[in-house]
Amino acid sequence: MAEQVGGEQYREIDGQLHEIKRQLRQKKGYPYELAKLKYHLQLAAEGKFIAKQPNKFLRIISSGLPIMLGEDAKGKTKVSTEILVDVFFTILTANFAEMFGTSFAELRRQCFTPDQIELCIKEFQQYRYHEMLDGYTLFFLVEQENKFYVRGVYLNAADEDEPAIVDNFKFNVMRDWEANEKYGIVVPHQA
């Protein structure tokens, strides 16, 4: 996936990098948040780019979040790869079509397998995502026989016996999910 860079494109990118260096050398110091600059430069160096806001109903809270795929839900398949996911929170009342879109190709790109969903939930329950997502219902898109369904997973750290509650919904259900509740969607990262 390497891309040759030259001419005007090279000069434009090089100019942007020089501007960052100029800002870093200012006597008063870097005028923005240095930790965020370092974070985003590292992501860019690794080829991980922040996803754009998909629509007016959602706000991204984490882009390119790594989920380690160790073994499937039945403990059989050993997999040593990772997937990257984007997590969005709802900021306006919306139904599934407004959250995920409506075109078949667009929906298909956002689907997870049931095993991937289980691995995501296990990862989200780890300490580093625990506080950020506790109390949220996260929606995952699933495709079965050319029909789309949404798996809703409520994360509840306070309940050790049942820390994740799962419900399944038909995609075409026109229920509005209230913005003042804690809802979010998880989709595969689109670079």
C-alpha positions, 0 to 999 in steps of 0.5 A: 500500500506504499504510495510515491510522494513527489512534487507539490504533494511532497512540498505541501506535506514537508511544509506542514512538518516544518510548521510543526517544528517551527511551533516547537521552537518558539521561545514561549513554547508550543502553543497547543497541547504537546501530549496530543501532538505526540500522540497524533504524530505517533499514530500517523507514523504507524499509519493509523489515522483518526476517523472522521465524524460519520454523521451529526448523530455521533461523536468519536471518542476513540479511533483505531482502538486496538483489540487483540484477537487471541482465541474465539469465544469457544476457546478453540481458534488461536489468532495472533492479530489485532483489529482496530475499532472506532467507538462513537457516542450518540450526541443526538437522538437517533435510530440505527439507520441514522447511526450506521447509514443505509447503503448495503455496502456501507453497512457491510463494512461496519459488521462484526462476527459474534466472536469479534464482538465477544473479544471486543467486550472482553477487551473493553472490560479491561482496566484501560477502557473500563471507566470510559465505557462503564454504563454504556450500551454499545451497538455492534452491527452483525450480518446474517443471510444478507440481513442486518441485526444490531447486538446491544451490549450493556457494560456494567462494571458494578455487577461482577456476576453479569458485567455485560448484558447482551440484547439483539435487535432487528436493524429495521426497528425504527426505535429512537435511542435517546441522546441523554442515555448512554449509547454508543456504536463500535465499528471496524476502523476505516483508515 
